[in-house]
Amino acid sequence: MTKKQDNSTNLFDEYAQRMQDTADGAWENSVQDGDVSEVFYDRATLLKSKKTMVMPQLTVRNNCFLPAICASFECKDSLSNNAAAQAFANNGLVFVATLVSEDELVDLDNFIHTQPLTHTVLPCAVSPYKDSNFTMLHTGVIAQVLSLQMDEDNNSTRVLLQGLVRAELLEIQSDDNLDLVKIKVLNDNTNLSQLKLPIYNGQTGFTLTAGSKLKKSDLQAVRDVLNLYFHKWLMENRNRDDAAKIIGNEEQMPLATYIDYIAEQVPLFPRERLFCLIMRNLLLRVYSIVDFIQRDLGLGLLRSQLDKKVGDMIKKEQRDYVIRNTIKALKQQLSDNTETDELDNYKKRLAELNLLPEVRRQLENVLQKIAKAAPNNPEVAGLQDYLDLVLSLPWGKLAPECFDLPKVQESLDANHFGLVKVKKRIVEYLAMRHLKEAKKNSAGTVELLCLIGPPGIGKTSIARSIAAALNRPLATISLGGVDDEAEIRGHRRTYIGAMPGRIIKALQTVDCDNPVILLDEIDKLGISSKGDPAAALLEVLDGEQNDKFRDNYVDLPYDLSKVLFIVTANSYDTIPPALYDRMDVINLDSYTENEKLQIAKRFLWPKLLRSINLEVNQIKLSDTCLRNIISAYTAEAGVRQLERCLKTICRKLAADLLLRDSAGTITDLPSLSIGKKDLVNYLGTAPYQDDELHRKDLVGVVNGLAWTYIGGVTLEVEVKICKGSGKINLTGNLGDVMKESATVAWTYIISQADTLKLSDTKWNELDVHIHIPEGATPKDGPSAGVTLATALYSALSGRKVKHKVAMTGELTLTGRVFPIGGLKEKLMAAYRAKMDTVIIPKANVKDLDEVDNEVKKVLHIVPVKQIEEVWQTALLP
Ligand SMILES: Nc1ncnc2c1ncn2[C@@H]1O[C@H](COP(=O)(O)OP(=O)(O)OP(=O)(O)O)[C@@H](O)[C@H]1O
């Protein structure tokens, strides 16, 4: 035996040594070729063995070998022949490993997904088997070679094997003649947490669910369930004597052996046998085998019903066959050979593509499959759909990019007002990326560009400008609500109605490999039983590995490294952390009223007029009118609602103009100017008119500030005190953290009753009701602490709260005010709500640098450390 591996522990030496050690042991070395030895090994003892073992490996294909089985195999390959011979000459033990094809593996994987189990991945490791196209399962069976029969003519050996126990492959070493493996015995487990549906016996009512505890008596009950179904199956599929014999034998078998035995008797699909081999959980094996038996019982019934129908169908099929062949012959006569045409067409398209050799080989295989298949084979249509898609992908075709940074800057400026820092960051990012890409193999990958900001702030339009400036096509993929991994990575072709994922579809649409792909709303990705799309996206977006992206449907490596991915989100806290780590984040903040005015005047309104072929100076909107639209018709961080209002005006204007003078040409139309008073005509009553009630100083009503994904908002907190028994009622859809803040505020006020001149208050005789209006919107977070405390204190003391003061800050039990997040957006909300004073935690003063100067000019900002300072500013005496 020549040895090949020298680096790690040499299994060949170890095997020789171990065999030497046991040579004088129990194994009969004297058994000769053709002899049948006795089953020597005891399963129970083997199962207790914790040590690793070294033995020759024999491989089986097409069918797997289960531990309880005694079966004879014809070994045709020399490695398995030699393994059997080596084992037979030594201690008789051989490891039987199962080899599966790629299709079988996919089939097994799909099967596991359809099982009502918690397993979603293969419960055993696999690896390619040498240079073959087969994959080796690492869970196999230790078996004893009982006899060997050489067939010199055919160069094969017939081996009689007795399966013993499941084992896991740890290491394999090979030379030209033999595979030697190091393995470890696998014990079954009975972990109930993996059980998704209960094991149930309809007759005894015995049930085992994921939550229950397994008792010894339960194992007997599990066995009773098995008996119930298997005995019924025996009665219907075996004659009476055989059934009785089997039932007699089965009683002696341990449960694991019994399951393997049933798996050998009941007809199973190959994937189901493989499942029985690799699934270590005994209860899950029971669960599935009961399922298989039930299916076969059902099939038995169906079979008899179908017998007649099948007879009729065969007749019909024969008739169809004759007709089809006649049509084929007639077509040939007409020399209209469309099938060949189609194949030639595919071949031509394939030849024109610039493909990797392995991709070309695989596609040629598909073509061959189509060529060989019978015309009425239903698989052909699926293969043709597949080829149509794959051949229509760009495969290396690139849009002629012109990287011109000044042009990018120009395009961003031409389409967007303000956003100076954002544009600067984008230009810097693109410059970095370009330099990095220019030097091939440079270390590290460029992070993804991620634009985060409230809706309507210009994220999508910035991406559009970047694509236009780089001369690359843009594809948008909206990820909001996507909770199925297949949306990103596609379905496996074995599924009915399988489709590629959205990335591949986007490339097919833009027909080049270097587009800008905008992944919109990445923060709204979902997760469900259909997989985790974020994990799939990670593979797509990871520059280290996306040059070999594998869509499940396409099933070929595809290079995504040339794509410029831009990601957008409204908020960062729901972006999957693994994705967030790979991003270069650029924040876009709410616009001030002046910025909105400029955007409307310079961009939105001219764009709308141009879209209906009117000159910009033909219809004038005054600044006061625009300001009124902004403050009375919109309440948003971005300009989406504003754009919608302007569109409504435009639509009505177009109708008015043409109704007045339908015969006139566009250039004849008179110039118009729209003022503030005309707005009711065009837009109806303003929804955000100042409400007088909100503009009064009231007791127990305080303006808080909150941050949501649509930007900052003001939040009114109301408190009423009434007679009761010391209860706190909270309404308005408040989250747990906010409820806790209310309790903290209440406790603090009670603890300071003397200082706050509330010592006469009979706390146990009053109820306090805290309400935050707009009850349909969920609210949470600790930053309303000071607002709640101020509303409570105002209600208890009867001191009114200044209505133009807003506040934010977390309150502690000792009355200290702690910092909060989203200061910039909150100040912007106060500015929009026309507050004049905003109280903020002192620790947030450092964040004021980020706040727009216009906002800082309008608002009087009061930083505080203690709640009493809040009350000094916010409450009237
Ligand atoms: N700074 C700006 N200058 C000019 N136009 C702007 C600016 N910001 C936004 N817009 C315009 O506002 C409209 C809405 O912008 P866009 O669709 O890009 O918002 P978004 O941030 O992508 O919103 P969402 O998060 O809802 O997808 C677009 O017509 C865009 O051109």
PDBQT file of the ligand as one rigid body, heavy atoms in Angstrom, charges set to zero:
ROOT
HETATM    1  N1  LIG A 901     -32.722  69.205  -2.661  1.00  0.00    +0.000 N 
HETATM    2  C1  LIG A 901     -33.600  69.001  -3.646  1.00  0.00    +0.000 A 
HETATM    3  N2  LIG A 901     -33.579  69.750  -4.755  1.00  0.00    +0.000 NA
HETATM    4  C2  LIG A 901     -34.461  69.548  -5.742  1.00  0.00    +0.000 A 
HETATM    5  N3  LIG A 901     -35.418  68.620  -5.742  1.00  0.00    +0.000 NA
HETATM    6  C3  LIG A 901     -35.505  67.833  -4.665  1.00  0.00    +0.000 A 
HETATM    7  C4  LIG A 901     -34.586  67.972  -3.565  1.00  0.00    +0.000 A 
HETATM    8  N4  LIG A 901     -34.906  67.060  -2.627  1.00  0.00    +0.000 NA
HETATM    9  C5  LIG A 901     -35.948  66.355  -3.112  1.00  0.00    +0.000 A 
HETATM   10  N5  LIG A 901     -36.291  66.803  -4.326  1.00  0.00    +0.000 N 
HETATM   11  C6  LIG A 901     -37.393  66.291  -5.169  1.00  0.00    +0.000 C 
HETATM   12  O1  LIG A 901     -38.393  65.757  -4.312  1.00  0.00    +0.000 OA
HETATM   13  C7  LIG A 901     -39.006  64.633  -4.891  1.00  0.00    +0.000 C 
HETATM   14  C8  LIG A 901     -38.963  63.479  -3.946  1.00  0.00    +0.000 C 
HETATM   15  O2  LIG A 901     -37.601  63.039  -3.812  1.00  0.00    +0.000 OA
HETATM   16  P1  LIG A 901     -37.169  61.508  -3.780  1.00  0.00    +0.000 P 
HETATM   17  O3  LIG A 901     -38.172  60.642  -4.461  1.00  0.00    +0.000 OA
HETATM   18  O4  LIG A 901     -35.762  61.420  -4.273  1.00  0.00    +0.000 OA
HETATM   19  O5  LIG A 901     -37.240  61.259  -2.232  1.00  0.00    +0.000 OA
HETATM   20  P2  LIG A 901     -36.697  60.016  -1.381  1.00  0.00    +0.000 P 
HETATM   21  O6  LIG A 901     -35.827  60.584  -0.325  1.00  0.00    +0.000 OA
HETATM   22  O7  LIG A 901     -36.121  58.995  -2.270  1.00  0.00    +0.000 OA
HETATM   23  O8  LIG A 901     -38.049  59.515  -0.715  1.00  0.00    +0.000 OA
HETATM   24  P3  LIG A 901     -38.427  58.003  -0.216  1.00  0.00    +0.000 P 
HETATM   25  O9  LIG A 901     -37.667  57.728   1.059  1.00  0.00    +0.000 OA
HETATM   26  O10 LIG A 901     -39.898  58.113   0.055  1.00  0.00    +0.000 OA
HETATM   27  O11 LIG A 901     -38.098  57.069  -1.337  1.00  0.00    +0.000 OA
HETATM   28  C9  LIG A 901     -38.281  64.362  -6.186  1.00  0.00    +0.000 C 
HETATM   29  O12 LIG A 901     -39.001  64.917  -7.258  1.00  0.00    +0.000 OA
HETATM   30  C10 LIG A 901     -36.963  65.122  -6.018  1.00  0.00    +0.000 C 
HETATM   31  O13 LIG A 901     -36.459  65.530  -7.259  1.00  0.00    +0.000 OA
ENDROOT
TORSDOF 0
